Structure formats: structure tokens, C-alpha cells
């Protein structure tokens, strides 16, 4: 049996109470500190290693590696895009991660605006 993961419930508060602002601040902090986040996405629990936070068509997205989905590890490590509005109950864990070698910051999807990214 796998031990439960410890989480550090860091939930930044915005002046206007905006949940999206809180999520963006938390994801930015997780990227800066190379810490995983836990969230609900499509009614399932995921643990993500966020690499870059950006906007596409005026909506915020985070590209991250899925570390765990519904209690199990994925078959293959890959960078996936998540719309920030779809991530619910986000909490930062105390688990660090190694950057994914396949991250290409020159990719066209990052052309609009990068809000936070792993330092190369």
C-alpha cells in the first residue's frame, strides 16, 4: 500500500476573491519552486509537475507532466496542456520534480504570453 502524499495547503488569496487569480498565483509559485500540485481535473484526482503557465486565446493554460492520475502512475511521462479553469481544488504539495526534457519554450503555443516558466 502506498503512503498518502503530504500536501502543503498554500492557497494565495486575491484582493477580489477570484478563484482564477488564486489558481494562477499558486501555479506560478509551484513552477518557481519546482513543486508538484494536486488538483481535481475531469472529476479525477491528479498530481501534476507544472512547467509553464501561459495564455492561449485569452485563457490561461498550464503545461505539466502528470505524476499520478486517480492513484496510479501514467504509463508514459509526457507534457500535457491543462486549461486552468478546469483545475479544481488546487493545492501545492511538498514533492519536488525534475524538469521534463521535452519542454520546448520556442513552441508556437507559448507565443501569446508566458506568465511563469521553469528557469532553463
Secondary structure, DSSP 8 states (H G I E B T S, - for coil): ------EE------TT--HHHHHHHHHHHHHHHTEEEEEEETTEEEEEEEEEEEEETTEEEEEEEEEEETTB--SS--EEEEEGGG-EEEEEEEEE----TT--TT-GGGSSEEEEE---
